[in-house]
Amino acid sequence: MKRDSCRGGGPPWWPTSEPWPPRPGRFGVDRRERVRFFRRIVLAGFSLLGLALAAVFTAAWLIAQRFGPMPTWAAPLAGLVVLFAAGTVLVRMFGAMRRFVSPLGQVMDAADRVAEGDYSVRVQEQGPPPMRALAHSFNTMTERLQHADRIRRDLMADLAHELRTPLTVVQGRLEGLLDGIYPRDDRQIAEVLHEAHVLSRLIDDLRTLALSDAGALPLQKEPTDSVALVQDVVRGMQTEARRKPVTLNVNAPPGEILTDVDPVRIREVITNLLSNAIRHTPAGGAVTVSIAQSDGNVAVTVADTGEGISADEVGRIFDRFYKGPASHGSGLGLSIAKGIVTAHGGDIEAVSEGGKGTTVSFTIPQLDSR
């Protein structure tokens, strides 16, 4: 009977229909097959050596037949020379095969451990240049697999945490309404509905991230005036800025700057950047949105006069579920913004210095007007 992966101690991703640990040969040849494989390599090498010696003796015999009988002392000398050459070739060949077979065996053993879920395994980069290149590629692969596995585990933990909060609130409110703890009025229903909207928005964000990672984010591209789009977003954020209060400024060249983008998605990016900038800018500060053209791209920059963030945080703000000390969101906004910009063929980056504000800029290809 096949054991369940959890009871068998298998990794979380292991199929429940498969036994753990895997059967020998589950991911390829088992150890006995591997030994036979290396024996065949050695046998093939010695066979080639035998053929080479046979060719040498045949050539020597043909030469002797061509030039007549050799002196009596020449035959033993020729035999010694041939035996010495054969021994030298045999030793060199054995050393070369050992340098080839030993690293290859290490890679194959390590590959079995990776197949069993151990991504920490590494192999020594030794042997001939091709084998060193193979070992280096294998180590790079396992490092990336280990990093991806760590991200997957963190993602599952963060996802469970983010989903638990609104679900707990909804469950508690509904139980309180049923038990008569909360009055069954519109205010209570509105609070439950608000948490349901939070949960729905979180699920939509996760779907957008999944599509972005898969390279399948749907984009409805059309010629769009980026200047008008930015100005429209800024007008929509003025109410939030006055509530702080924070001054919103726009620096844009006169006229149109056409880009082939999905205006709804790019509006989402700009809104997210402006919302973050306003939230982290103290009262009386300013947020400036700038538009510029350079090398066939359009650059949109959002700069604030807030408290800034540390160098360590700058490198992580685009990671999903990452939230700074003063953040109250889900930690998905900037990850989604990066995915949208990347899907448009652009790039996004952030620069910040403690006490001097933060600047986030992204580029999108400009529409060729020719």
C-alpha positions as CSV (number, residue, x, y, z in Angstrom):
1,M,0.0,0.0,0.0
2,K,1.3,3.4,-0.9
3,R,2.1,5.8,1.9
4,D,0.7,9.3,2.1
5,S,3.3,12.0,1.4
6,C,2.8,13.7,4.8
7,R,3.0,10.4,6.8
8,G,6.0,9.3,4.7
9,G,7.9,12.5,5.5
10,G,7.8,13.7,1.8
11,P,8.0,17.3,0.8
12,P,4.7,19.2,0.5
13,W,4.8,19.2,-3.3
14,W,5.1,15.4,-3.5
15,P,2.2,13.7,-5.2
16,T,0.0,11.9,-2.7
17,S,-0.3,8.9,-5.1
18,E,3.5,8.3,-5.1
19,P,5.4,6.5,-2.3
20,W,8.0,8.3,-0.2
21,P,10.9,7.9,-0.4
22,P,10.8,7.3,-4.2
23,R,11.5,3.8,-5.5
24,P,15.0,3.2,-7.0
25,G,15.0,4.3,-10.5
26,R,11.9,6.5,-10.0
27,F,13.7,9.4,-11.6
28,G,16.0,7.5,-14.0
29,V,18.4,4.6,-13.6
30,D,19.2,3.2,-10.2
31,R,22.7,2.7,-8.7
32,R,23.2,-0.7,-10.2
33,E,22.3,0.5,-13.7
34,R,24.7,3.5,-13.1
35,V,27.6,1.1,-12.2
36,R,26.9,-0.9,-15.4
37,F,26.9,2.3,-17.4
38,F,30.3,3.3,-16.1
39,R,31.6,-0.2,-16.7
40,R,30.5,0.1,-20.3
41,I,32.4,3.4,-20.6
42,V,35.5,1.7,-19.3
43,L,35.1,-1.3,-21.6
44,A,34.6,1.0,-24.6
45,G,37.8,2.8,-23.7
46,F,39.8,-0.4,-23.4
47,S,38.3,-1.6,-26.7
48,L,39.4,1.5,-28.4
49,L,42.9,1.1,-26.9
50,G,43.0,-2.5,-28.2
51,L,42.0,-1.4,-31.6
52,A,44.7,1.2,-31.6
53,L,47.4,-1.3,-30.5
54,A,46.2,-3.7,-33.2
55,A,46.5,-0.9,-35.8
56,V,50.0,-0.1,-34.6
57,F,51.1,-3.7,-34.8
58,T,49.5,-4.1,-38.2
59,A,51.3,-0.9,-39.5
60,A,54.6,-2.2,-38.1
61,W,54.1,-5.6,-39.8
62,L,53.3,-3.9,-43.1
63,I,56.4,-1.7,-42.9
64,A,58.5,-4.8,-42.1
65,Q,57.1,-6.6,-45.1
66,R,57.8,-3.6,-47.3
67,F,61.4,-3.0,-46.4
68,G,62.4,-6.7,-46.0
69,P,63.6,-8.6,-42.9
70,M,64.7,-6.5,-39.9
71,P,67.9,-7.1,-37.8
72,T,67.5,-9.5,-34.9
73,W,67.8,-6.8,-32.4
74,A,65.2,-4.6,-34.0
75,A,62.2,-6.7,-33.3
76,P,62.6,-6.8,-29.4
77,L,63.4,-3.1,-29.4
78,A,60.3,-2.3,-31.5
79,G,58.2,-4.5,-29.2
80,L,59.5,-2.6,-26.1
81,V,58.8,0.7,-27.7
82,V,55.2,-0.4,-28.6
83,L,54.6,-1.8,-25.1
84,F,56.0,1.4,-23.5
85,A,53.7,3.5,-25.7
86,A,50.8,1.3,-25.0
87,G,51.4,1.5,-21.2
88,T,51.7,5.3,-21.4
89,V,48.5,5.6,-23.4
90,L,46.8,3.2,-21.0
91,V,47.8,5.3,-17.9
92,R,46.8,8.5,-19.5
93,M,43.6,7.1,-20.7
94,F,42.8,5.7,-17.3
95,G,43.5,9.1,-15.7
96,A,41.4,10.9,-18.2
97,M,38.5,8.5,-17.7
98,R,38.7,8.9,-14.0
99,R,38.7,12.7,-14.2
100,F,35.6,12.4,-16.4
101,V,33.7,9.6,-14.6
102,S,34.2,10.8,-11.0
103,P,32.6,14.3,-11.5
104,L,29.8,12.8,-13.6
105,G,29.0,10.3,-10.9
106,Q,28.9,13.2,-8.3
107,V,26.5,15.1,-10.5
108,M,24.3,12.1,-11.0
109,D,24.2,11.4,-7.2
110,A,23.4,15.0,-6.5
111,A,20.6,15.0,-9.2
112,D,19.0,12.1,-7.3
113,R,19.0,14.2,-4.1
114,V,17.5,17.1,-5.9
115,A,14.8,14.9,-7.3
116,E,14.0,13.9,-3.7
117,G,13.6,17.5,-2.7
118,D,17.0,18.4,-1.3
119,Y,17.9,21.7,-3.0
120,S,20.9,22.4,-0.7
121,V,23.1,19.9,-2.5
122,R,26.2,21.2,-4.4
123,V,28.9,19.4,-6.3
124,Q,32.6,20.2,-6.6
125,E,33.5,22.0,-9.8
126,Q,36.4,19.7,-10.8
127,G,37.7,17.6,-13.7
128,P,38.0,18.6,-17.4
129,P,36.6,22.0,-18.6
130,P,33.3,20.4,-19.9
131,M,32.7,18.7,-16.5
132,R,33.5,21.8,-14.6
133,A,31.0,23.7,-16.8
134,L,28.4,20.9,-16.1
135,A,29.0,21.1,-12.4
136,H,28.8,24.9,-12.4
137,S,25.5,24.8,-14.3
138,F,24.1,22.2,-11.9
139,N,25.0,24.3,-8.9
140,T,23.4,27.3,-10.5
141,M,20.3,25.3,-11.1
142,T,20.1,24.0,-7.6
143,E,20.6,27.6,-6.2
144,R,17.7,28.8,-8.2
145,L,15.5,25.9,-7.2
146,Q,16.4,26.5,-3.6
147,H,15.5,30.2,-3.9
148,A,12.3,29.4,-5.8
149,D,11.3,26.9,-3.1
150,R,12.0,29.4,-0.4
151,I,9.9,32.0,-2.2
152,R,7.1,29.5,-2.6
153,R,7.1,28.6,1.1
154,D,7.1,32.3,2.1
155,L,4.4,33.0,-0.4
156,M,2.1,30.3,1.0
157,A,2.7,31.5,4.5
158,D,2.1,35.2,3.6
159,L,-1.0,34.2,1.5
160,A,-2.5,32.3,4.4
161,H,-1.9,35.2,6.7
162,E,-3.4,37.8,4.4
163,L,-6.5,35.7,3.6
164,R,-7.0,34.8,7.3
165,T,-7.5,38.4,8.4
166,P,-10.6,39.3,6.4
167,L,-12.0,35.8,6.7
168,T,-11.7,36.0,10.4
169,V,-13.4,39.4,10.6
170,V,-16.3,38.2,8.3
171,Q,-16.7,35.0,10.3
172,G,-16.7,36.9,13.6
173,R,-19.2,39.5,12.4
174,L,-21.6,36.9,11.1
175,E,-21.4,34.8,14.2
176,G,-22.0,37.9,16.3
177,L,-25.0,38.8,14.2
178,L,-26.4,35.2,14.5
179,D,-25.8,35.2,18.3
180,G,-27.4,38.6,18.8
181,I,-24.1,40.2,20.0
182,Y,-24.3,42.8,17.1
183,P,-27.5,44.4,16.0
184,R,-28.7,43.3,12.6
185,D,-28.6,46.8,11.0
186,D,-27.2,48.3,7.8
187,R,-24.0,49.4,9.6
188,Q,-23.0,45.9,10.6
189,I,-23.9,44.5,7.2
190,A,-21.8,47.3,5.6
191,E,-18.8,46.3,7.7
192,V,-19.1,42.7,6.6
193,L,-19.5,43.8,3.0
194,H,-16.3,45.9,3.3
195,E,-14.3,43.0,4.5
196,A,-15.7,40.9,1.7
197,H,-14.5,43.6,-0.8
198,V,-11.1,43.5,0.8
199,L,-11.0,39.7,0.3
200,S,-12.2,40.0,-3.2
201,R,-9.6,42.7,-4.0
202,L,-6.8,40.5,-2.5
203,I,-7.9,37.6,-4.7
204,D,-8.0,39.8,-7.8
205,D,-4.5,41.0,-7.0
206,L,-3.2,37.5,-6.6
207,R,-4.7,36.5,-9.9
208,T,-3.0,39.5,-11.6
209,L,0.3,38.5,-10.1
210,A,-0.2,34.9,-11.3
211,L,-0.9,36.0,-14.8
212,S,2.0,38.4,-14.8
213,D,4.4,35.7,-13.6
214,A,3.1,33.3,-16.3
215,G,3.5,36.0,-19.0
216,A,-0.2,35.8,-19.7
217,L,-1.4,39.2,-18.3
218,P,-4.1,40.4,-20.7
219,L,-3.4,43.9,-22.1
220,Q,-5.9,46.0,-24.1
221,K,-3.3,48.2,-25.8
222,E,-4.3,51.4,-27.6
223,P,-2.6,54.7,-28.6
224,T,-2.7,56.7,-25.4
225,D,-1.6,60.2,-24.5
226,S,0.5,59.6,-21.4
227,V,0.4,63.3,-20.4
228,A,-3.4,63.4,-20.4
229,L,-3.4,60.1,-18.5
230,V,-1.1,61.3,-15.8
231,Q,-2.9,64.6,-15.4
232,D,-6.3,62.7,-15.1
233,V,-4.9,60.4,-12.4
234,V,-3.5,63.4,-10.5
235,R,-6.8,65.2,-10.6
236,G,-8.5,62.1,-9.2
237,M,-6.0,61.9,-6.3
238,Q,-6.3,65.6,-5.3
239,T,-9.0,64.9,-2.7
240,E,-6.8,62.3,-0.9
241,A,-3.9,64.8,-1.1
242,R,-5.9,67.7,0.4
243,R,-7.1,65.5,3.2
244,K,-3.4,65.0,4.3
245,P,-2.7,67.9,3.2
246,V,0.0,67.2,0.5
247,T,0.7,69.3,-2.6
248,L,0.5,67.4,-6.0
249,N,2.6,68.8,-8.9
250,V,2.9,67.7,-12.5
251,N,5.9,68.4,-14.7
252,A,5.2,67.5,-18.3
253,P,6.2,68.8,-21.7
254,P,3.6,70.6,-23.8
255,G,1.7,68.6,-26.3
256,E,1.0,64.9,-26.5
257,I,3.2,61.9,-25.8
258,L,1.7,58.9,-27.4
259,T,2.3,55.4,-26.1
260,D,0.9,52.0,-27.0
261,V,-0.4,50.8,-23.6
262,D,-3.3,49.5,-21.8
263,P,-4.6,52.7,-20.2
264,V,-6.5,51.0,-17.4
265,R,-3.4,49.0,-16.3
266,I,-1.0,52.0,-16.5
267,R,-3.6,54.1,-14.6
268,E,-3.5,51.4,-11.9
269,V,0.3,51.7,-11.7
270,I,0.3,55.5,-11.5
271,T,-2.5,55.5,-8.9
272,N,-0.6,53.0,-6.8
273,L,2.6,55.0,-6.9
274,L,0.8,58.3,-6.1
275,S,-1.2,56.7,-3.2
276,N,2.0,55.3,-1.7
277,A,3.8,58.7,-2.1
278,I,0.9,60.6,-0.4
279,R,0.7,58.1,2.4
280,H,4.4,58.4,3.3
281,T,4.6,62.2,2.9
282,P,4.0,64.3,6.0
283,A,1.5,67.1,6.1
284,G,2.8,70.1,4.2
285,G,5.0,68.0,1.9
286,A,4.8,67.6,-1.8
287,V,4.6,64.9,-4.4
288,T,5.7,65.6,-8.0
289,V,4.9,63.5,-11.0
290,S,7.2,64.1,-14.0
291,I,7.0,62.8,-17.6
292,A,10.0,62.8,-20.0
293,Q,11.0,61.2,-23.3
294,S,14.3,59.4,-23.8
295,D,15.6,56.9,-26.4
296,G,12.2,55.9,-27.6
297,N,10.8,55.5,-24.1
298,V,8.5,57.5,-21.9
299,A,9.6,57.8,-18.3
300,V,7.1,58.6,-15.5
301,T,8.6,59.6,-12.2
302,V,6.8,60.0,-8.9
303,A,8.9,61.8,-6.2
304,D,7.9,62.6,-2.7
305,T,9.4,64.6,0.2
306,G,8.6,61.9,2.8
307,E,10.8,60.2,5.3
308,G,12.5,57.9,2.7
309,I,13.4,54.3,3.2
310,S,16.6,52.5,3.9
311,A,18.8,50.9,1.3
312,D,17.8,47.4,2.3
313,E,14.1,48.2,1.9
314,V,14.6,49.8,-1.5
315,G,15.8,46.4,-2.8
316,R,12.7,44.6,-1.5
317,I,9.8,47.0,-2.1
318,F,8.8,45.2,-5.3
319,D,8.8,41.8,-3.6
320,R,5.3,40.4,-3.1
321,F,3.8,40.7,0.4
322,Y,6.7,42.9,1.5
323,K,5.5,45.7,3.8
324,G,7.6,48.4,5.4
325,P,7.3,49.4,9.0
326,A,4.7,52.1,8.2
327,S,2.8,50.1,5.6
328,H,-0.8,49.0,6.2
329,G,-1.6,47.4,2.8
330,S,-1.3,43.8,1.6
331,G,2.2,44.3,0.2
332,L,1.1,43.4,-3.4
333,G,0.6,46.9,-4.9
334,L,4.2,47.5,-6.1
335,S,4.6,43.8,-7.1
336,I,1.6,44.2,-9.4
337,A,2.9,47.6,-10.7
338,K,6.2,45.9,-11.6
339,G,4.4,43.1,-13.3
340,I,2.2,45.5,-15.4
341,V,5.2,47.6,-16.4
342,T,7.2,44.5,-17.3
343,A,4.3,43.2,-19.4
344,H,4.4,46.4,-21.4
345,G,8.1,45.9,-22.1
346,G,9.2,48.6,-19.6
347,D,11.1,48.7,-16.4
348,I,10.5,50.2,-12.9
349,E,13.0,51.2,-10.2
350,A,13.1,53.0,-6.9
351,V,15.7,55.4,-5.4
352,S,15.5,56.6,-1.8
353,E,17.6,58.2,0.9
354,G,16.6,58.4,4.5
355,G,15.0,61.8,5.3
356,K,15.1,63.0,1.7
357,G,12.1,61.2,0.2
358,T,11.6,58.4,-2.3
359,T,11.5,58.5,-6.1
360,V,9.9,55.7,-8.1
361,S,10.1,55.8,-11.9
362,F,9.0,53.5,-14.7
363,T,9.5,53.5,-18.4
364,I,7.2,52.3,-21.2
365,P,7.9,52.3,-25.0
366,Q,6.9,55.4,-26.9
367,L,4.5,54.9,-29.8
368,D,6.3,55.4,-33.1
369,S,4.5,58.2,-34.9
370,R,6.1,57.5,-38.3
